[in-house]
């Protein structure tokens, strides 16, 4: 990845256009994979409370990767239970 950085006139290394384009494709796929894995793991757990915690944490992680604030703070909603 460091090979795809270009040196700015200030001396800072910044991502090249190719690296930026690649990240624009990879990030949504990564977030989708996180959500699918979270859902699968949550459904596989026999302990409902633990399943709900896993599901909520997966949601929070996806929102963090998207750059949004905590869902509870943003909407005022409490985590849903099954």
C-alpha positions in Angstrom: 0.0 0.0 0.0 2.9 2.4 0.7 4.0 1.9 -2.9 0.7 3.5 -4.0 1.3 6.7 -2.0 2.6 9.7 -3.8 4.7 12.4 -2.2 2.9 15.8 -1.9 4.9 19.0 -2.4 4.8 19.5 1.4 6.6 16.1 1.8 3.5 14.3 3.1 2.6 11.0 1.5 -0.9 10.9 0.2 -2.9 8.1 -1.5 -2.8 8.0 -5.3 -6.0 8.2 -7.3 -5.7 4.4 -8.0 -5.5 3.7 -4.2 -8.4 6.0 -3.5 -10.6 4.3 -6.2 -9.7 0.9 -4.8 -10.7 1.9 -1.3 -13.9 3.3 -2.6 -14.8 -0.2 -3.9 -13.4 -2.2 -1.0 -14.9 -0.4 1.9 -18.6 -1.1 1.0 -17.8 -4.8 0.4 -16.0 -5.0 3.8 -18.9 -3.4 5.6 -21.3 -5.7 3.8 -19.2 -8.7 4.8 -19.1 -7.5 8.4 -22.9 -7.2 8.5 -23.5 -10.7 6.9 -21.0 -12.3 9.4 -22.6 -10.5 12.3 -26.1 -11.7 11.3 -24.9 -15.3 10.8 -23.1 -15.4 14.1 -26.0 -13.8 16.0 -28.4 -16.3 14.6 -26.1 -19.3 15.4 -25.9 -18.4 19.1 -28.2 -20.2 21.5 -28.0 -17.5 24.1 -30.5 -14.8 23.0 -28.9 -12.1 25.1 -25.5 -12.8 23.7 -26.9 -12.9 20.2 -28.5 -9.5 20.7 -25.2 -8.1 22.0 -23.3 -9.5 19.0 -25.9 -8.1 16.6 -25.9 -4.7 18.3 -22.0 -4.5 18.3 -22.0 -5.5 14.6 -24.4 -2.7 13.8 -22.2 -0.2 15.8 -19.1 -1.4 14.1 -20.7 -1.0 10.6 -21.8 2.5 11.5 -18.4 3.4 12.8 -16.8 2.2 9.6 -19.3 4.4 7.7 -18.3 7.4 9.8 -21.6 7.9 11.5 -22.1 8.4 15.2 -23.5 5.9 17.7 -27.0 4.8 16.5 -28.5 5.3 19.9 -27.2 8.8 20.2 -28.2 9.6 16.6 -31.8 8.4 16.7 -32.5 8.0 20.4 -33.4 4.4 19.8 -32.7 1.6 22.1 -31.3 -1.7 20.7 -34.1 -3.9 19.5 -34.6 -7.4 21.1 -35.9 -10.4 19.3 
